[in-house]
């Protein structure tokens, strides 16, 4: 369930025999979380890797919450 697309398309684009159907919902959640974290003062001095890890942790929690 982690690889469901955020914006499903009827057409699946291919590149070098790899299928793409847009970004995953998990990536979309992480991107939104990262946007908000970048505007928070407590993340002002955090390095990009810390923000990315925290964003994906939050995205994983959101994916888990969808299963309920």
Rosetta silent file (secondary structure, phi, psi, omega in degrees, C-alpha in Angstrom):
SEQUENCE: XXXXXXXXXXXXXXXXXXXXXXXXXXXXXXXXXXXXXXXXXXXXXXXXXXXXXXXXXXXXXXXXXXXX
SCORE:     score description
SCORE:     0.000 S_00000001
   1 L     0.000  -11.464 -179.135    0.000    0.000    0.000 S_00000001
   2 L   -72.677  -19.768 -175.838    3.015    2.344    0.258 S_00000001
   3 L  -102.860   21.289  177.285    3.393    2.725   -3.504 S_00000001
   4 L   -71.733  143.063 -177.021   -0.071    3.957   -4.345 S_00000001
   5 E   -74.605  147.205  177.040    0.067    7.067   -6.521 S_00000001
   6 L   -74.383  -37.758 -179.084   -0.863   10.469   -5.129 S_00000001
   7 L  -130.146   80.641 -175.178   -2.333   11.571   -8.439 S_00000001
   8 L   -58.268  141.690  177.643   -3.275    8.435  -10.369 S_00000001
   9 L  -120.551  148.532  175.245   -3.128    8.611  -14.138 S_00000001
  10 L   -73.775  -29.858  179.837   -4.752    6.323  -16.642 S_00000001
  11 L   -94.104  129.697  176.170   -1.594    6.482  -18.745 S_00000001
  12 L  -102.184  117.678  179.863    1.510    4.924  -17.242 S_00000001
  13 E   -80.544  143.124  178.147    4.654    6.572  -18.535 S_00000001
  14 E  -120.386  148.466  176.841    7.702    4.398  -19.049 S_00000001
  15 E  -146.710  117.842 -179.014   11.364    5.250  -19.026 S_00000001
  16 L    51.579   47.692  177.420   14.012    2.592  -19.551 S_00000001
  17 L    64.268   16.892  176.270   11.463   -0.175  -18.874 S_00000001
  18 E  -111.017  132.625 -176.978   10.495    1.345  -15.523 S_00000001
  19 E   -88.505  140.155  176.893    6.870    2.352  -14.994 S_00000001
  20 E  -127.229  133.227  176.002    5.922    5.725  -13.532 S_00000001
  21 L  -131.161   41.844 -178.519    2.458    6.734  -12.447 S_00000001
  22 L    85.640 -178.055 -179.930    3.299    9.985  -10.731 S_00000001
  23 L   -74.315  154.292  179.020    4.626   10.484   -7.208 S_00000001
  24 E   -78.071  159.475  178.717    3.577    8.125   -4.467 S_00000001
  25 H   -63.077  -37.142  178.168    1.147    9.195   -1.777 S_00000001
  26 H   -61.885  -43.866  177.658    3.902    8.651    0.824 S_00000001
  27 H   -64.039  -38.490  178.680    6.211   11.029   -1.085 S_00000001
  28 H   -63.354  -46.925  177.609    3.394   13.575   -1.341 S_00000001
  29 H   -59.616  -43.432 -179.562    2.758   13.414    2.410 S_00000001
  30 H   -63.718  -40.568  179.882    6.506   13.781    3.089 S_00000001
  31 H   -63.406  -42.651  178.630    6.772   16.782    0.765 S_00000001
  32 H   -65.604  -41.110  178.304    3.873   18.516    2.512 S_00000001
  33 H   -63.474  -41.087 -178.731    5.349   17.739    5.935 S_00000001
  34 H   -64.841  -38.227  177.061    8.742   19.052    4.809 S_00000001
  35 H   -57.669  -46.403 -177.653    7.152   22.300    3.612 S_00000001
  36 H   -71.085  -36.108  179.334    5.668   22.955    7.006 S_00000001
  37 H   -64.397  -36.486 -179.696    8.841   21.933    8.855 S_00000001
  38 H   -65.030  -19.730 -179.595   10.905   24.420    6.839 S_00000001
  39 L   -97.504   -0.445 -178.450    8.736   27.248    8.169 S_00000001
  40 L   -91.043  135.640 -179.735    9.014   26.238   11.834 S_00000001
  41 H   -61.085  -32.434 -177.885   11.548   28.060   14.047 S_00000001
  42 H   -72.663  -11.140  174.884   12.537   24.835   15.832 S_00000001
  43 H  -104.479    5.733 -174.954   13.774   23.419   12.493 S_00000001
  44 L   -55.628  -40.654 -177.030   15.606   26.607   11.553 S_00000001
  45 L  -101.030    6.257 -178.123   19.060   25.166   12.234 S_00000001
  46 L   -75.428  144.001  177.114   18.279   21.555   11.278 S_00000001
  47 L   -77.237  161.751 -176.454   20.172   20.036    8.386 S_00000001
  48 H   -58.464  -36.864 -178.127   18.255   18.842    5.323 S_00000001
  49 H   -65.498  -40.077  178.260   18.747   15.168    6.218 S_00000001
  50 H   -64.067  -44.267  179.103   17.118   15.619    9.629 S_00000001
  51 H   -63.208  -43.837  179.565   14.164   17.424    8.078 S_00000001
  52 H   -62.977  -43.993  179.523   13.806   14.744    5.383 S_00000001
  53 H   -63.105  -42.880  178.387   13.964   11.917    7.922 S_00000001
  54 H   -66.026  -38.272  179.661   11.369   13.614   10.125 S_00000001
  55 H   -64.205  -42.452  178.886    9.149   14.307    7.119 S_00000001
  56 H   -71.595  -30.629  174.934    9.202   10.651    6.057 S_00000001
  57 H   -63.724  -42.233  177.358    8.555    9.540    9.638 S_00000001
  58 H   -66.868  -41.569  177.568    5.460   11.730    9.619 S_00000001
  59 H   -61.478  -40.829  177.956    4.472   10.464    6.159 S_00000001
  60 H   -62.374  -39.466  177.974    4.814    6.866    7.388 S_00000001
  61 H   -64.979  -39.683  178.503    2.536    7.698   10.322 S_00000001
  62 H   -65.725  -39.815  177.972   -0.016    9.210    7.940 S_00000001
  63 H   -64.352  -40.630  178.844    0.114    6.100    5.734 S_00000001
  64 H   -64.265  -41.325  179.934   -0.374    3.927    8.817 S_00000001
  65 H   -63.984  -29.024  178.438   -3.335    6.046    9.950 S_00000001
  66 H   -69.359  -22.014 -177.574   -5.002    5.490    6.566 S_00000001
  67 L   -76.058  -17.804 -175.903   -5.031    1.734    7.195 S_00000001
  68 L   -73.689    0.000    0.000   -7.351    2.069   10.200 S_00000001
